[in-house]
Each structure stands twice: as structure tokens, then as C-alpha cells.
Amino acid sequence: MIPEGTRFLLPPEARLKAELMARLRDLFLRHGYEPVELPALEVYDPSHPLAERAFKLVDKTGEVLALRSEFTTLLAKLLRPHLGEGVARFQYAGALWLREGDAELGRYREYTQVGLELIGATGPLADAEILSLAFSALEALGLEGEVEVGLPSLVGEVLQASGLPEEARKEAQRAIHRKNLPELTELLSRHPVPPEARHTLLALPDLYGGMEVLAEAKGLPLPERGRRALEDLERTLELLERPVLLDLGMARRYEYYSGIFFRAYTPGFGLPLLGGGRYDGALLPVAAGFAIGVERALEALKPPRVEASPEVLALDLKALRRFAREMRVELFHGEDPVAYAKARGIPYLAQGERIFKVEEG
């Protein structure tokens, strides 16, 4: 038995998982994102966003440690002393652990992510780079995908301009994000809100669709910073030159994301495969990135449960060394290689430097 919320993978799923991670790492490396390795243990920090759900343990010194539960916060903390001027690109990959899984996100207590961070570059071109790589990541995984883009900072600016007290702003943010218009209407009826801000807040949940949503949003009375954020998003999408779904009522963690937030879905699979955005000033002065859930990609791909047979059955070590350079080869242990190859569906036998069809054996 294994602990709840963990996984045990057999071939071919384990092999496919390794292949998917290798494809993503290679893709990011070809775009200039250098790998970093992060410790699985970190000093427990009560202010960490996942502190309450982290696995905690006590070191022999008495210091409280935590198993790594999220990459971006840890990476930002460790990078600060090493960052100079200019643009830096990093990628990471590995396991994460949570004491409690996230039922809403369909997340295990042990799960794997591959992701990247673009540091020191901001503005529409930088955001277009990140979004373009999100599309490329889906293609590298062999999945059709749709990228949904929001602008939590726009919601934040409108809420700030509304004059709502802090607790009411949080309630309104949740109602907008869930697109619960009756709840939002009732909330606004209990507070004195300027008519323009009220009009915009009630419009936000319905701002969902294609590029026409931008024109709709630009026609609303917006705070100046919100309008600039909208103009930056429009320029980002022009540079991207790929269709996206816009959700301008996406208000998740508006106090954290300073610009775009996005996630990607594939048909027939209800959970997001990747997510990320721009978080200037939250953990680093200027930064954006995203992460891919590898287990979700595996589930979406629905890999076969039966491992594919090797192409060649080697009858000695010389043949194994010779043909394993370019083909999938298995070394035979037993008495009847022909019967074994036929039963496994292996088309070729090899001995020494010679390779021949099973029927010729």
C-alpha cells in the first residue's frame, strides 16, 4: 500500500512521464531557459502561501523544515542574491508535496511540475514570450490546447476605485471570479459605490470570449491604471498572433498578479494543464512564469496500460551493445528465444553483429 494522494507508476506510464518531462526541458532550453535544481527541503515559513498545507518536520537542530510545496516562491527566495542586471531565464522540474491535496484542482499530495520563470523583463513582448511558450509546451506534450487569459490586475484596480471596504472587496473578488452576478449585485447594494465603478464591476463577470471582449472592456469607465493594463494586454495579443480565450472577470489572487494570468485546457479534460502569469513586485521586482502539471498531462493523454514491446531481442551482450544505440533492445534470458519473441511481439533477433527476423530464427 502507498499513502493516500501519492502514485506508483509502471511502464508505459512511467516511461511516458519521463519522456514528457524531457520534451519540456528540451523545449525550454532551446528558448534560453537554463535549468536550476532546488532542494526538496526548505526552512518552514509561516508566511508562505501554502504554509498551512505543507509537510513539516523538525531538524536535529530543532529548526522546523518543510517539504517543498511550490517552486516559484522558493526559486525567487534562492535567486535574489544571485541576480544581476538584465534578463535571466530559468527552468525547473521535480516533485512537490502537500499535507492536504487540493480537491478543487484535482491535485495529489505528491505531484510533479515542470516550469519556467522569465526575470528582469516586463511589458507586452515579455508576456507574449511566456504565452507563446505555453502554446509550445502543449504542442510538445502532444495535446491540443486552448489558452485562457485573464487580467486580475484590472479587477483589482476597479475594486480599489470602488471604495469598498477591504472585506467587501474580497467578497466581490470571489463573486466576480465565480461569475456569481446575483451575489455581486446583492453585495454592491449594501455599500455606497460610485455609479461608474458599480457599472464596471457588474460588467466584469460577463467579459468572456474572443478579441471582441477587449473592445467591450475598453468601452467601460475604467481607472487609468486599469486602462493601461488593458492596452498592454491588447498589445501582447497582437504580438502573440494566436487566438486565446479572454476572461477579464478572472480575479484569482489579484493582489499577487500584477498583469496577465493564464491557464490552458485540452478538450475533454476539465482541469487546467498549466497556469501562470506576471507577478512583478510580489516575489521579485520583475518576473513572470508558468508551470505544467505533469500528472494532469498524463491523464489527459490517456497512455496505454500495456507496455510496447522492444524491437529487437538480443541473444548476447555484443548484440545488445551494438543495436541498443539506435533501437529498443532487450537481452534474452531463457531457452527458446523464438517462442519468447513471438509471444512478446518482438519482430527481430540479434546475435553479435547480425540482426534477422524472428521467422528466420
For each residue, the residues with C-beta under 8 A, 3 or more apart:
1:
2: 6 7 8
3: 6 109
4: 109
5: 98 101 108 109 110
6: 2 3 108 109 110
7: 2 108 110 295
8: 2
9: 13 14 17
10: 13 14 307
11: 14 15 307
12: 15 16 303 304 305 306 307 308
13: 9 10 16 17 298 303 305
14: 9 10 11 17 18
15: 11 12 18 19 307
16: 12 13 19 20 298 301 303
17: 9 13 14 20 21 112 294 295 298
18: 14 15 21 22
19: 15 16 22 23
20: 16 17 23 24 141 294 297 298
21: 17 18 24 25 93 112 114 294
22: 18 19 25 26
23: 19 20 26 27 140 141
24: 20 21 27 28 93 114 137 140 141 292
25: 21 22 28 29 35 91 93 114
26: 22 23 29 30
27: 23 24 30 31 133 136 137 140
28: 24 25 31 33 91 114 116 133
29: 25 26 32 33 34 35 91
30: 26 27
31: 27 28 89 133 136
32: 29 89
33: 28 29 89 90 91 116 118
34: 29 89 90 91
35: 25 29 90 91 92 93
36: 75 79 90 91 92
37: 92
38: 68 71 74 75 78 92 94
39: 42 68 74
40: 67 68 94 95
41: 65 66 67 68
42: 39 45 65 66 68 74
43: 63 64 65 66
44: 48 51 54 56 64 65 66
45: 42 48 51 66
46: 51
47: 51
48: 44 45 51 54 66 69 70 73
49: 70 73
50: 53 54 69 70 98
51: 44 45 46 47 48 54 66
52:
53: 50 69 98 99 100
54: 44 48 50 51 66 67 69 97 98 99
55: 66 67 69 97 98 99
56: 44 64 65 66 99
57: 64 65 66 67
58: 62 63 64 65
59: 62 63 64 65
60:
61:
62: 58 59
63: 43 58 59
64: 43 44 56 57 58 59
65: 41 42 43 44 56 57 58 59
66: 41 42 43 44 45 48 51 54 55 56 57 69
67: 40 41 54 55 57 97
68: 38 39 40 41 42 71 74 94 95 96 97
69: 48 50 53 54 55 66 96 97 98
70: 48 49 50 73 74 96
71: 38 68 74 75 92 94 96 113 115 291
72: 75 76 115 117 279 283 289 291
73: 48 49 70 76 77 283
74: 38 39 42 68 70 71 77 78
75: 36 38 71 72 78 79 90 92 117
76: 72 73 79 80 117 283 284 287
77: 73 74 80 283
78: 38 74 75 81 82
79: 36 75 76 82 83 88 90 119 284
80: 76 77 83 284
81: 78
82: 78 79
83: 79 80 88 119 120 284
84:
85: 120
86: 120
87: 118 119 120 121
88: 79 83 119 120
89: 31 32 33 34 116 117 118 119
90: 33 34 35 36 75 79 116 117 119
91: 25 28 29 33 34 35 36 114 115 116 117
92: 35 36 37 38 71 75 113 114 115 116 117
93: 21 24 25 35 112 113 114 115
94: 38 40 68 71 112 113
95: 40 68 110 111 112
96: 68 69 70 71 110 111 112 113
97: 54 55 67 68 69 109 110
98: 5 50 53 54 55 69 101 102 107 109 111
99: 53 54 55 56 109
100: 53 109
101: 5 98 107 108 109
102: 98 105 106 107
103: 106
104:
105: 102 271 272
106: 102 103 271 296
107: 98 101 102 111 293
108: 5 6 7 101 111 295
109: 3 4 5 6 97 98 99 100 101
110: 5 6 7 95 96 97
111: 95 96 98 107 108 293 294 295
112: 17 21 93 94 95 96 293 294 295
113: 71 92 93 94 96 291 292 293 294
114: 21 24 25 28 91 92 93 291 292 294
115: 71 72 91 92 93 276 289 290 291 292
116: 28 33 89 90 91 92 133 289 290
117: 72 75 76 89 90 91 92 287 288 289
118: 33 87 89 121 126 129 130 287 288 289
119: 79 83 87 88 89 90 284 286 287
120: 83 85 86 87 88 286 287
121: 87 118 125 126 129 286 288
122: 126 127 259 278 280 286 288
123: 126 127 232
124: 127 128 232 233 235 236 238 239
125: 121 128 129 236 239
126: 118 121 122 123 129 130 278 288
127: 122 123 124 130 131 232 233 236 259 260 278 288
128: 124 125 131 132 236 237 239 240
129: 118 121 125 126 132 133
130: 118 126 127 133 134 276 278 288 289 290
131: 127 128 134 135 147 149 236 240 242 244 260 262
132: 128 129 135 136 240 242
133: 27 28 31 116 129 130 136 137 290
134: 130 131 137 138 147 262 264 274 276 290
135: 131 132 138 139 145 147 242 264
136: 27 31 132 133 139 140
137: 24 27 133 134 140 141 274 292
138: 134 135 141 143 144 145 264 266 273 274
139: 135 136 142 143
140: 23 24 27 136 137
141: 20 23 24 137 138 273 292 297 301
142: 139 301
143: 138 139 266 273 297 300 301
144: 138 266 267
145: 135 138 264 265 266 273
146: 244 245 264 265 266 267
147: 131 134 135 242 244 245 262 263 264
148: 244 245 246 247 250 262 263 264 265
149: 131 233 237 244 245 246 247 260 261 262
150: 246 247 248 249 250 251 252 260 261 262
151: 154 155 229 230 233 248 250 259 260 261
152: 155 156 250 251 252 253 254 256 257 261 277
153: 156 157 225 226 229 254 257 258 259
154: 151 157 158 217 222 226 229 230 248
155: 151 152 158 159 173 176 204 248 249 250 251 254
156: 152 153 159 160 173 251 254 255
157: 153 154 160 161 222 223 225 226 229
158: 154 155 161 162 197 200 201 204 222 223 226
159: 155 156 162 164 169 172 173 201 254
160: 156 157 169 223
161: 157 158 194 197 223 226
162: 158 159 169 172 193 194 197 198 201
163: 191 192 193 194 197
164: 159 168 169 172 191 193
165: 168 169 191
166: 169 170
167: 170 171
168: 164 165 171 172 187 190 191
169: 159 160 162 164 165 166 172 173
170: 166 167 173 174
171: 167 168 174 175 187
172: 159 162 164 168 169 175 176 184 187 188 201
173: 155 156 159 169 170 176 177 251 254
174: 170 171 177 178 251
175: 171 172 178 180 181 183 184 187 205
176: 155 172 173 179 184 201 204 205 249 251
177: 173 174 249 250 251 252
178: 174 175 183
179: 176 205 206 208 249
180: 175 183 184 205
181: 175 184 185 202 205 206
182: 185 186
183: 175 178 180 186 187
184: 172 175 176 180 181 187 188 201 202 205
185: 181 182 188 189 202
186: 182 183 189 190
187: 168 171 172 175 183 184 190 191
188: 172 184 185 191 193 198 201 202
189: 185 186
190: 168 186 187
191: 163 164 165 168 187 188
192: 163
193: 162 163 164 188 197 198 201
194: 161 162 163 197 198
195: 198 199
196: 199 200 221
197: 158 161 162 163 193 194 200 201 221
198: 162 188 193 194 195 201 202
199: 195 196 202 203 220 221
200: 158 196 197 203 204 220 221 222
201: 158 159 162 172 176 184 188 193 197 198 204
202: 181 184 185 188 198 199 205
203: 199 200 206 207 216 220
204: 155 158 176 200 201 207 248 249 251
205: 175 176 179 180 181 184 202 208 249
206: 179 181 203 249
207: 203 204 213 216 217 246 247 248 249
208: 179 205 213 245 246 247 248 249
209: 212 213 245 246
210: 213 243 245 246
211: 214 215 237 246
212: 209 215 216
213: 207 208 209 210 216 217 246 248
214: 211 217 218 230 233 234 237 246
215: 211 212 218 219
216: 203 207 212 213 219 220
217: 154 207 213 214 220 222 230 248
218: 214 215 222 227 230
219: 215 216
220: 199 200 203 216 217
221: 196 197 199 200
222: 154 157 158 200 217 218 226 227 230
223: 157 158 160 161 226 227
224: 227 228
225: 153 157 228 229
226: 153 154 157 158 161 222 223 229 230
227: 218 222 223 224 230 231
228: 224 225 231 232
229: 151 153 154 157 225 226 232 233 259
230: 151 154 214 217 218 222 226 227 233 234
231: 227 228 234 235
232: 123 124 127 228 229 235 236 259
233: 124 127 149 151 214 229 230 236 237 259 260
234: 214 230 231 237 238
235: 124 231 232 238 239
236: 124 125 127 128 131 232 233 239 240 260
237: 128 149 211 214 233 234 240 244
238: 124 234 235 241
239: 124 125 128 235 236
240: 128 131 132 236 237 244
241: 238
242: 131 132 135 147
243: 210
244: 131 146 147 148 149 237 240 262
245: 146 147 148 149 208 209 210
246: 148 149 150 207 208 209 210 211 213 214
247: 148 149 150 207 208 250
248: 150 151 154 155 204 207 208 213 217
249: 150 155 176 177 179 204 205 206 207 208
250: 148 150 151 152 155 177 247 261
251: 150 152 155 156 173 174 176 177 204 254
252: 150 152 177 257 261
253: 152 256 257 261
254: 152 153 155 156 159 173 251 257
255: 156
256: 152 253 279 282
257: 152 153 252 253 254 260 261 277 278 279 282
258: 153 278 279 280 281 282
259: 122 127 151 153 229 232 233 277 278 280 288
260: 127 131 149 150 151 233 236 257 277 278 288
261: 149 150 151 152 250 252 253 257 275 276 277 278
262: 131 134 147 148 149 150 244 275 276 277 290
263: 147 148 272 273 274 275 276
264: 134 135 138 145 146 147 148 272 273 274 275
265: 145 146 148 269 270 271 272 273
266: 138 143 144 145 146 269 273 300
267: 144 146
268: 300
269: 265 266 273 296 299 300
270: 265
271: 105 106 265 293 296
272: 105 263 264 265 275 293 296
273: 138 141 143 145 263 264 265 266 269 292 293 296 297 300
274: 134 137 138 263 264 290 291 292 293
275: 261 262 263 264 272 290 291
276: 115 130 134 261 262 263 288 289 290 291
277: 152 257 259 260 261 262 288 290
278: 122 126 127 130 257 258 259 260 261 287 288
279: 72 256 257 258 282 283 284 287 288
280: 122 258 259 284 285 286 287 288
281: 258 285
282: 256 257 258 279
283: 72 73 76 77 279 287
284: 76 79 80 83 119 279 280 287
285: 280 281
286: 119 120 121 122 280
287: 76 117 118 119 120 278 279 280 283 284
288: 117 118 121 122 126 127 130 259 260 276 277 278 279 280
289: 72 115 116 117 118 130 276
290: 115 116 130 133 134 262 274 275 276 277
291: 71 72 113 114 115 274 275 276
292: 24 113 114 115 137 141 273 274 296 297
293: 107 111 112 113 271 272 273 274 296 297
294: 17 20 21 111 112 113 114 297 298
295: 7 17 108 111 112 298 299
296: 106 269 271 272 273 292 293 299 300
297: 20 141 143 273 292 293 294 300 301
298: 13 16 17 20 294 295 301 303
299: 269 295 296 302
300: 143 266 268 269 273 296 297
301: 16 141 142 143 297 298
302: 299
303: 12 13 16 298
304: 12 308
305: 12 13
306: 12
307: 10 11 12 15
308: 12 304
309: 344 345 346
310: 313 327 328 329 330 344 346
311: 327 328 329 346 347 348
312: 319 323 327 328 329 330 346 348 349 350 355
313: 310 329 330 332 337 340 341 344 346 348 349 350 358
314: 317 319 320 323 324 329 330 331 332 350 351
315: 319 332 337 349 350 351
316: 319 320 351 352
317: 314 320 321 331
318: 321 322 352 353
319: 312 314 315 316 322 323 329 350 351 352 353 354 355
320: 314 316 317 323 324 329 331 350
321: 317 318 324 325
322: 318 319 325 350 352 353
323: 312 314 319 320 326 327 329 350 355
324: 314 320 321 327 328 329
325: 321 322
326: 323
327: 310 311 312 323 324
328: 310 311 312 324
329: 310 311 312 313 314 319 320 323 324 350
330: 310 312 313 314 346
331: 314 317 320
332: 313 314 315 337 340
333:
334: 337 340
335:
336: 339 340
337: 313 315 332 334 340 341 349 361
338: 341 342 349 358 361
339: 336 342 343
340: 313 332 334 336 337 343 344 346
341: 313 337 338 344 346 347 348 349 358 361
342: 338 339 345 346 358
343: 339 340
344: 309 310 313 340 341
345: 309 342
346: 309 310 311 312 313 330 340 341 342 349 358
347: 311 341 357 358
348: 311 312 313 341 355 356 357 358
349: 312 313 315 337 338 341 346 355 356 357 358 360 361
350: 312 313 314 315 319 320 322 323 329 354 355 356
351: 314 315 316 319 354
352: 316 318 319 322
353: 318 319 322
354: 319 350 351
355: 312 319 323 348 349 350
356: 348 349 350 360 361
357: 347 348 349 360 361
358: 313 338 341 342 346 347 348 349 361
359:
360: 349 356 357
361: 337 338 341 349 356 357 358
